[in-house]
């Protein structure tokens, strides 16, 4: 991504913080969702296990 030699320095300086903040904003909810999904899946798996044992 960072090997654009022709792009002006000003554009680069204005672009990078924006993309990093956007990436951060897009990344955090995804991580939260993944952990919540994992928890839900583990819970369901646990319940299935307990139900099958009865």
PDB file with SEQRES, HELIX, SHEET and CRYST1 records, atoms N, CA, C and O in Angstrom:
SEQRES   1 A   54  UNK UNK UNK UNK UNK UNK UNK UNK UNK UNK UNK UNK UNK          
SEQRES   2 A   54  UNK UNK UNK UNK UNK UNK UNK UNK UNK UNK UNK UNK UNK          
SEQRES   3 A   54  UNK UNK UNK UNK UNK UNK UNK UNK UNK UNK UNK UNK UNK          
SEQRES   4 A   54  UNK UNK UNK UNK UNK UNK UNK UNK UNK UNK UNK UNK UNK          
SEQRES   5 A   54  UNK UNK                                                      
HELIX    1 AA1 UNK A    9  UNK A   53  1                                  45    
CRYST1    1.000    1.000    1.000  90.00  90.00  90.00 P 1           1          
ATOM      1  N   UNK A   1       0.816  -1.213   0.000  1.00  0.00           N  
ATOM      2  CA  UNK A   1       0.000   0.000   0.000  1.00  0.00           C  
ATOM      3  C   UNK A   1       0.851   1.265   0.000  1.00  0.00           C  
ATOM      4  O   UNK A   1       0.489   2.263  -0.623  1.00  0.00           O  
ATOM      5  N   UNK A   2       1.984   1.220   0.703  1.00  0.00           N  
ATOM      6  CA  UNK A   2       2.765   2.449   0.922  1.00  0.00           C  
ATOM      7  C   UNK A   2       3.830   2.658  -0.149  1.00  0.00           C  
ATOM      8  O   UNK A   2       4.715   3.491   0.047  1.00  0.00           O  
ATOM      9  N   UNK A   3       3.787   1.931  -1.285  1.00  0.00           N  
ATOM     10  CA  UNK A   3       4.833   2.079  -2.296  1.00  0.00           C  
ATOM     11  C   UNK A   3       4.382   2.953  -3.456  1.00  0.00           C  
ATOM     12  O   UNK A   3       4.900   2.820  -4.564  1.00  0.00           O  
ATOM     13  N   UNK A   4       3.414   3.854  -3.217  1.00  0.00           N  
ATOM     14  CA  UNK A   4       3.022   4.803  -4.260  1.00  0.00           C  
ATOM     15  C   UNK A   4       3.992   5.976  -4.241  1.00  0.00           C  
ATOM     16  O   UNK A   4       3.871   6.876  -3.409  1.00  0.00           O  
ATOM     17  N   UNK A   5       4.949   5.965  -5.157  1.00  0.00           N  
ATOM     18  CA  UNK A   5       5.983   7.011  -5.175  1.00  0.00           C  
ATOM     19  C   UNK A   5       5.443   8.282  -5.821  1.00  0.00           C  
ATOM     20  O   UNK A   5       5.858   9.384  -5.464  1.00  0.00           O  
ATOM     21  N   UNK A   6       4.510   8.132  -6.779  1.00  0.00           N  
ATOM     22  CA  UNK A   6       4.024   9.285  -7.531  1.00  0.00           C  
ATOM     23  C   UNK A   6       3.074  10.155  -6.704  1.00  0.00           C  
ATOM     24  O   UNK A   6       2.899  11.335  -7.009  1.00  0.00           O  
ATOM     25  N   UNK A   7       2.467   9.592  -5.672  1.00  0.00           N  
ATOM     26  CA  UNK A   7       1.496  10.371  -4.904  1.00  0.00           C  
ATOM     27  C   UNK A   7       2.210  11.461  -4.112  1.00  0.00           C  
ATOM     28  O   UNK A   7       3.273  11.207  -3.546  1.00  0.00           O  
ATOM     29  N   UNK A   8       1.652  12.664  -4.061  1.00  0.00           N  
ATOM     30  CA  UNK A   8       2.270  13.774  -3.324  1.00  0.00           C  
ATOM     31  C   UNK A   8       2.285  13.516  -1.826  1.00  0.00           C  
ATOM     32  O   UNK A   8       1.480  12.748  -1.299  1.00  0.00           O  
ATOM     33  N   UNK A   9       3.223  14.178  -1.154  1.00  0.00           N  
ATOM     34  CA  UNK A   9       3.400  13.952   0.284  1.00  0.00           C  
ATOM     35  C   UNK A   9       2.194  14.463   1.064  1.00  0.00           C  
ATOM     36  O   UNK A   9       1.782  13.854   2.051  1.00  0.00           O  
ATOM     37  N   UNK A  10       1.629  15.586   0.617  1.00  0.00           N  
ATOM     38  CA  UNK A  10       0.486  16.175   1.329  1.00  0.00           C  
ATOM     39  C   UNK A  10      -0.682  15.197   1.325  1.00  0.00           C  
ATOM     40  O   UNK A  10      -1.339  14.994   2.346  1.00  0.00           O  
ATOM     41  N   UNK A  11      -0.935  14.592   0.159  1.00  0.00           N  
ATOM     42  CA  UNK A  11      -2.032  13.630   0.057  1.00  0.00           C  
ATOM     43  C   UNK A  11      -1.805  12.478   1.025  1.00  0.00           C  
ATOM     44  O   UNK A  11      -2.720  12.042   1.724  1.00  0.00           O  
ATOM     45  N   UNK A  12      -0.563  11.994   1.051  1.00  0.00           N  
ATOM     46  CA  UNK A  12      -0.220  10.879   1.927  1.00  0.00           C  
ATOM     47  C   UNK A  12      -0.479  11.257   3.386  1.00  0.00           C  
ATOM     48  O   UNK A  12      -1.088  10.496   4.138  1.00  0.00           O  
ATOM     49  N   UNK A  13      -0.006  12.447   3.773  1.00  0.00           N  
ATOM     50  CA  UNK A  13      -0.125  12.859   5.166  1.00  0.00           C  
ATOM     51  C   UNK A  13      -1.600  12.990   5.546  1.00  0.00           C  
ATOM     52  O   UNK A  13      -1.986  12.645   6.663  1.00  0.00           O  
ATOM     53  N   UNK A  14      -2.420  13.485   4.627  1.00  0.00           N  
ATOM     54  CA  UNK A  14      -3.844  13.647   4.929  1.00  0.00           C  
ATOM     55  C   UNK A  14      -4.564  12.303   4.902  1.00  0.00           C  
ATOM     56  O   UNK A  14      -5.569  12.112   5.587  1.00  0.00           O  
ATOM     57  N   UNK A  15      -4.044  11.381   4.109  1.00  0.00           N  
ATOM     58  CA  UNK A  15      -4.741  10.119   3.897  1.00  0.00           C  
ATOM     59  C   UNK A  15      -4.514   9.149   5.058  1.00  0.00           C  
ATOM     60  O   UNK A  15      -5.456   8.500   5.514  1.00  0.00           O  
ATOM     61  N   UNK A  16      -3.292   9.047   5.532  1.00  0.00           N  
ATOM     62  CA  UNK A  16      -2.945   7.976   6.462  1.00  0.00           C  
ATOM     63  C   UNK A  16      -3.725   8.004   7.778  1.00  0.00           C  
ATOM     64  O   UNK A  16      -4.265   6.971   8.174  1.00  0.00           O  
ATOM     65  N   UNK A  17      -3.806   9.145   8.472  1.00  0.00           N  
ATOM     66  CA  UNK A  17      -4.543   9.155   9.740  1.00  0.00           C  
ATOM     67  C   UNK A  17      -6.005   8.755   9.530  1.00  0.00           C  
ATOM     68  O   UNK A  17      -6.587   8.045  10.350  1.00  0.00           O  
ATOM     69  N   UNK A  18      -6.589   9.219   8.425  1.00  0.00           N  
ATOM     70  CA  UNK A  18      -7.991   8.904   8.144  1.00  0.00           C  
ATOM     71  C   UNK A  18      -8.180   7.398   8.015  1.00  0.00           C  
ATOM     72  O   UNK A  18      -9.059   6.814   8.648  1.00  0.00           O  
ATOM     73  N   UNK A  19      -7.339   6.774   7.180  1.00  0.00           N  
ATOM     74  CA  UNK A  19      -7.494   5.339   6.956  1.00  0.00           C  
ATOM     75  C   UNK A  19      -7.254   4.575   8.256  1.00  0.00           C  
ATOM     76  O   UNK A  19      -7.966   3.616   8.554  1.00  0.00           O  
ATOM     77  N   UNK A  20      -6.255   4.996   9.031  1.00  0.00           N  
ATOM     78  CA  UNK A  20      -5.953   4.285  10.273  1.00  0.00           C  
ATOM     79  C   UNK A  20      -7.143   4.383  11.226  1.00  0.00           C  
ATOM     80  O   UNK A  20      -7.516   3.394  11.856  1.00  0.00           O  
ATOM     81  N   UNK A  21      -7.739   5.576  11.333  1.00  0.00           N  
ATOM     82  CA  UNK A  21      -8.881   5.740  12.231  1.00  0.00           C  
ATOM     83  C   UNK A  21     -10.056   4.909  11.727  1.00  0.00           C  
ATOM     84  O   UNK A  21     -10.763   4.280  12.514  1.00  0.00           O  
ATOM     85  N   UNK A  22     -10.261   4.910  10.410  1.00  0.00           N  
ATOM     86  CA  UNK A  22     -11.359   4.115   9.841  1.00  0.00           C  
ATOM     87  C   UNK A  22     -11.119   2.636  10.108  1.00  0.00           C  
ATOM     88  O   UNK A  22     -12.035   1.909  10.494  1.00  0.00           O  
ATOM     89  N   UNK A  23      -9.885   2.197   9.901  1.00  0.00           N  
ATOM     90  CA  UNK A  23      -9.558   0.791  10.155  1.00  0.00           C  
ATOM     91  C   UNK A  23      -9.840   0.443  11.607  1.00  0.00           C  
ATOM     92  O   UNK A  23     -10.433  -0.592  11.911  1.00  0.00           O  
ATOM     93  N   UNK A  24      -9.403   1.332  12.502  1.00  0.00           N  
ATOM     94  CA  UNK A  24      -9.614   1.088  13.926  1.00  0.00           C  
ATOM     95  C   UNK A  24     -11.109   0.969  14.216  1.00  0.00           C  
ATOM     96  O   UNK A  24     -11.560   0.057  14.909  1.00  0.00           O  
ATOM     97  N   UNK A  25     -11.874   1.937  13.655  1.00  0.00           N  
ATOM     98  CA  UNK A  25     -13.311   1.970  13.919  1.00  0.00           C  
ATOM     99  C   UNK A  25     -13.969   0.704  13.353  1.00  0.00           C  
ATOM    100  O   UNK A  25     -14.887   0.155  13.963  1.00  0.00           O  
ATOM    101  N   UNK A  26     -13.499   0.246  12.190  1.00  0.00           N  
ATOM    102  CA  UNK A  26     -14.098  -0.945  11.593  1.00  0.00           C  
ATOM    103  C   UNK A  26     -13.630  -2.216  12.300  1.00  0.00           C  
ATOM    104  O   UNK A  26     -14.330  -3.229  12.300  1.00  0.00           O  
ATOM    105  N   UNK A  27     -12.449  -2.153  12.897  1.00  0.00           N  
ATOM    106  CA  UNK A  27     -11.862  -3.359  13.476  1.00  0.00           C  
ATOM    107  C   UNK A  27     -12.511  -3.692  14.823  1.00  0.00           C  
ATOM    108  O   UNK A  27     -12.834  -4.851  15.083  1.00  0.00           O  
ATOM    109  N   UNK A  28     -12.702  -2.693  15.673  1.00  0.00           N  
ATOM    110  CA  UNK A  28     -13.139  -2.963  17.039  1.00  0.00           C  
ATOM    111  C   UNK A  28     -14.504  -3.658  17.119  1.00  0.00           C  
ATOM    112  O   UNK A  28     -14.634  -4.656  17.828  1.00  0.00           O  
ATOM    113  N   UNK A  29     -15.521  -3.157  16.412  1.00  0.00           N  
ATOM    114  CA  UNK A  29     -16.816  -3.838  16.478  1.00  0.00           C  
ATOM    115  C   UNK A  29     -16.720  -5.272  15.964  1.00  0.00           C  
ATOM    116  O   UNK A  29     -17.381  -6.169  16.488  1.00  0.00           O  
ATOM    117  N   UNK A  30     -15.903  -5.486  14.945  1.00  0.00           N  
ATOM    118  CA  UNK A  30     -15.747  -6.839  14.395  1.00  0.00           C  
ATOM    119  C   UNK A  30     -15.177  -7.764  15.468  1.00  0.00           C  
ATOM    120  O   UNK A  30     -15.648  -8.888  15.639  1.00  0.00           O  
ATOM    121  N   UNK A  31     -14.157  -7.285  16.192  1.00  0.00           N  
ATOM    122  CA  UNK A  31     -13.576  -8.097  17.263  1.00  0.00           C  
ATOM    123  C   UNK A  31     -14.624  -8.387  18.326  1.00  0.00           C  
ATOM    124  O   UNK A  31     -14.754  -9.519  18.791  1.00  0.00           O  
ATOM    125  N   UNK A  32     -15.375  -7.351  18.709  1.00  0.00           N  
ATOM    126  CA  UNK A  32     -16.427  -7.548  19.712  1.00  0.00           C  
ATOM    127  C   UNK A  32     -17.411  -8.602  19.237  1.00  0.00           C  
ATOM    128  O   UNK A  32     -17.787  -9.508  19.982  1.00  0.00           O  
ATOM    129  N   UNK A  33     -17.824  -8.465  17.971  1.00  0.00           N  
ATOM    130  CA  UNK A  33     -18.805  -9.402  17.427  1.00  0.00           C  
ATOM    131  C   UNK A  33     -18.251 -10.819  17.448  1.00  0.00           C  
ATOM    132  O   UNK A  33     -18.957 -11.769  17.786  1.00  0.00           O  
ATOM    133  N   UNK A  34     -16.967 -10.952  17.079  1.00  0.00           N  
ATOM    134  CA  UNK A  34     -16.375 -12.284  17.025  1.00  0.00           C  
ATOM    135  C   UNK A  34     -16.384 -12.912  18.416  1.00  0.00           C  
ATOM    136  O   UNK A  34     -16.742 -14.080  18.572  1.00  0.00           O  
ATOM    137  N   UNK A  35     -15.988 -12.134  19.431  1.00  0.00           N  
ATOM    138  CA  UNK A  35     -15.934 -12.686  20.785  1.00  0.00           C  
ATOM    139  C   UNK A  35     -17.341 -13.055  21.243  1.00  0.00           C  
ATOM    140  O   UNK A  35     -17.541 -14.110  21.845  1.00  0.00           O  
ATOM    141  N   UNK A  36     -18.320 -12.187  20.961  1.00  0.00           N  
ATOM    142  CA  UNK A  36     -19.693 -12.478  21.386  1.00  0.00           C  
ATOM    143  C   UNK A  36     -20.197 -13.726  20.671  1.00  0.00           C  
ATOM    144  O   UNK A  36     -20.868 -14.562  21.276  1.00  0.00           O  
ATOM    145  N   UNK A  37     -19.872 -13.855  19.376  1.00  0.00           N  
ATOM    146  CA  UNK A  37     -20.293 -15.049  18.631  1.00  0.00           C  
ATOM    147  C   UNK A  37     -19.649 -16.298  19.223  1.00  0.00           C  
ATOM    148  O   UNK A  37     -20.293 -17.338  19.358  1.00  0.00           O  
ATOM    149  N   UNK A  38     -18.365 -16.180  19.576  1.00  0.00           N  
ATOM    150  CA  UNK A  38     -17.673 -17.326  20.177  1.00  0.00           C  
ATOM    151  C   UNK A  38     -18.352 -17.719  21.478  1.00  0.00           C  
ATOM    152  O   UNK A  38     -18.595 -18.900  21.728  1.00  0.00           O  
ATOM    153  N   UNK A  39     -18.659 -16.724  22.307  1.00  0.00           N  
ATOM    154  CA  UNK A  39     -19.322 -17.006  23.587  1.00  0.00           C  
ATOM    155  C   UNK A  39     -20.646 -17.712  23.339  1.00  0.00           C  
ATOM    156  O   UNK A  39     -20.975 -18.704  23.990  1.00  0.00           O  
ATOM    157  N   UNK A  40     -21.413 -17.167  22.364  1.00  0.00           N  
ATOM    158  CA  UNK A  40     -22.728 -17.743  22.086  1.00  0.00           C  
ATOM    159  C   UNK A  40     -22.567 -19.185  21.616  1.00  0.00           C  
ATOM    160  O   UNK A  40     -23.303 -20.078  22.036  1.00  0.00           O  
ATOM    161  N   UNK A  41     -21.569 -19.395  20.718  1.00  0.00           N  
ATOM    162  CA  UNK A  41     -21.374 -20.735  20.164  1.00  0.00           C  
ATOM    163  C   UNK A  41     -20.964 -21.697  21.276  1.00  0.00           C  
ATOM    164  O   UNK A  41     -21.449 -22.827  21.334  1.00  0.00           O  
ATOM    165  N   UNK A  42     -20.068 -21.246  22.160  1.00  0.00           N  
ATOM    166  CA  UNK A  42     -19.636 -22.112  23.262  1.00  0.00           C  
ATOM    167  C   UNK A  42     -20.824 -22.442  24.153  1.00  0.00           C  
ATOM    168  O   UNK A  42     -20.990 -23.587  24.574  1.00  0.00           O  
ATOM    169  N   UNK A  43     -21.657 -21.434  24.442  1.00  0.00           N  
ATOM    170  CA  UNK A  43     -22.837 -21.674  25.277  1.00  0.00           C  
ATOM    171  C   UNK A  43     -23.730 -22.723  24.628  1.00  0.00           C  
ATOM    172  O   UNK A  43     -24.156 -23.677  25.280  1.00  0.00           O  
ATOM    173  N   UNK A  44     -24.012 -22.541  23.333  1.00  0.00           N  
ATOM    174  CA  UNK A  44     -24.908 -23.476  22.639  1.00  0.00           C  
ATOM    175  C   UNK A  44     -24.289 -24.872  22.642  1.00  0.00           C  
ATOM    176  O   UNK A  44     -24.986 -25.863  22.857  1.00  0.00           O  
ATOM    177  N   UNK A  45     -22.974 -24.949  22.401  1.00  0.00           N  
ATOM    178  CA  UNK A  45     -22.303 -26.250  22.396  1.00  0.00           C  
ATOM    179  C   UNK A  45     -22.416 -26.887  23.775  1.00  0.00           C  
ATOM    180  O   UNK A  45     -22.678 -28.084  23.892  1.00  0.00           O  
ATOM    181  N   UNK A  46     -22.216 -26.084  24.819  1.00  0.00           N  
ATOM    182  CA  UNK A  46     -22.310 -26.590  26.190  1.00  0.00           C  
ATOM    183  C   UNK A  46     -23.712 -27.122  26.456  1.00  0.00           C  
ATOM    184  O   UNK A  46     -23.879 -28.206  27.016  1.00  0.00           O  
ATOM    185  N   UNK A  47     -24.722 -26.348  26.049  1.00  0.00           N  
ATOM    186  CA  UNK A  47     -26.106 -26.774  26.292  1.00  0.00           C  
ATOM    187  C   UNK A  47     -26.421 -28.046  25.518  1.00  0.00           C  
ATOM    188  O   UNK A  47     -27.100 -28.936  26.029  1.00  0.00           O  
ATOM    189  N   UNK A  48     -25.923 -28.132  24.273  1.00  0.00           N  
ATOM    190  CA  UNK A  48     -26.166 -29.343  23.484  1.00  0.00           C  
ATOM    191  C   UNK A  48     -25.537 -30.544  24.176  1.00  0.00           C  
ATOM    192  O   UNK A  48     -26.128 -31.622  24.238  1.00  0.00           O  
ATOM    193  N   UNK A  49     -24.316 -30.342  24.702  1.00  0.00           N  
ATOM    194  CA  UNK A  49     -23.623 -31.431  25.399  1.00  0.00           C  
ATOM    195  C   UNK A  49     -24.453 -31.891  26.596  1.00  0.00           C  
ATOM    196  O   UNK A  49     -24.689 -33.085  26.776  1.00  0.00           O  
ATOM    197  N   UNK A  50     -24.894 -30.927  27.415  1.00  0.00           N  
ATOM    198  CA  UNK A  50     -25.638 -31.278  28.629  1.00  0.00           C  
ATOM    199  C   UNK A  50     -26.960 -31.938  28.252  1.00  0.00           C  
ATOM    200  O   UNK A  50     -27.399 -32.871  28.925  1.00  0.00           O  
ATOM    201  N   UNK A  51     -27.596 -31.462  27.186  1.00  0.00           N  
ATOM    202  CA  UNK A  51     -28.877 -32.044  26.782  1.00  0.00           C  
ATOM    203  C   UNK A  51     -28.686 -33.464  26.262  1.00  0.00           C  
ATOM    204  O   UNK A  51     -29.543 -34.323  26.470  1.00  0.00           O  
ATOM    205  N   UNK A  52     -27.565 -33.714  25.586  1.00  0.00           N  
ATOM    206  CA  UNK A  52     -27.329 -35.053  25.039  1.00  0.00           C  
ATOM    207  C   UNK A  52     -27.009 -36.051  26.149  1.00  0.00           C  
ATOM    208  O   UNK A  52     -27.270 -37.245  26.006  1.00  0.00           O  
ATOM    209  N   UNK A  53     -26.446 -35.563  27.253  1.00  0.00           N  
ATOM    210  CA  UNK A  53     -26.075 -36.474  28.339  1.00  0.00           C  
ATOM    211  C   UNK A  53     -27.318 -36.982  29.067  1.00  0.00           C  
ATOM    212  O   UNK A  53     -27.306 -38.088  29.606  1.00  0.00           O  
ATOM    213  N   UNK A  54     -28.381 -36.196  29.089  1.00  0.00           N  
ATOM    214  CA  UNK A  54     -29.573 -36.619  29.836  1.00  0.00           C  
ATOM    215  C   UNK A  54     -30.243 -37.826  29.186  1.00  0.00           C  
ATOM    216  O   UNK A  54     -31.259 -38.311  29.685  1.00  0.00           O  
TER     217      UNK A  54                                                      
END                                                                             
